[in-house]
Amino acid sequence: MKKTPPLSIMFRAHYKIDLEHPPTLDDDLRHFFELRQYLRQLSPQLTEWFLGGDSKDEAFLYSAFDENGPTTAITAVLREKQRKKKSNFISRSVGLWNGEEGIEGATMGGVYRQVKEPSLVHFETEIVDFLTHPKVLGTVKKFIEIWNPLFVSVEPTFYDPVFKDRPGVGWMLYLPRVLTVQQIPEARALVPIVSKGEKGKEKQVGTIIVSVTDEPFSDQNSEHIKVANAIEVRLVDQGLLPRFVDL
């Protein structure tokens, strides 16, 4: 019998920055700390994080967070790396690792771009007890809360979407628009995202499209792929799934 490989799930989000008031490195690290504070509630393997290095030993030199926020060590190292770059700064990157390998491993990070093109953040893991519908859905909501993104996708690392120039639906896809069952009948769930508008009144600002609700989405399951691909086609037919170049 063919052995199914461990399921590795990637969260990815693109977001726009305010070019007139761009975020600082401290802002970036504070956002990752906020994500870490949420993730640690979902799995004990997501508590400790280290700055990615050229080797395992190098990575263990710099703990990313303490109980109060980003450590002075990680901030100093990243500032020095940035200082050594050219003066015409347009981007910076952060890569973090939970110190575990294989099915206990996880990474998160991002690339901040001080240009009109979107910046991006990601989180990837194979941790089995994390890969449940409630935990994945909650993490998507946290991404939305922190980064106010143009989209958030959740899919296996080797998921093959129908359209290579657009975000894939995979397990879940958030879009900052109101979507209905009539528009996407193939979706197994449509989760509204609401925000307080003027005078504190709540309004829907986006929708999380869910392709599978009763088990982890797998790129080895043909039924999962069929549903996700059908949703992608449905979205494109209605002009609802943006191209990366248009974000």
Buried (B, 14 or more C-beta within 10 A) or exposed (E): EEEEEEBBBBBBBBBBBEEEEEBEBEEBBBBBBBBBBBBBEBBEBBBBBBBBBEEEEEBBEBBBBEEEBBBEBBBEBBEEEEEEEEEEEEEBBBBBBBBBEEEBBBBBBBBBBBEEBBBBBBBBBBBEEBBEBEBBBBBBBBBBEBBBBBBBBBBBEEBEBBBEEBBBBBBBBBBBEBBEEEBBEBBEBBBEBEBEEEEEEEEEBBBBBBBBBEEBBBBEBEEBBEBBBBBBBBBBEEEBBBEBEEB
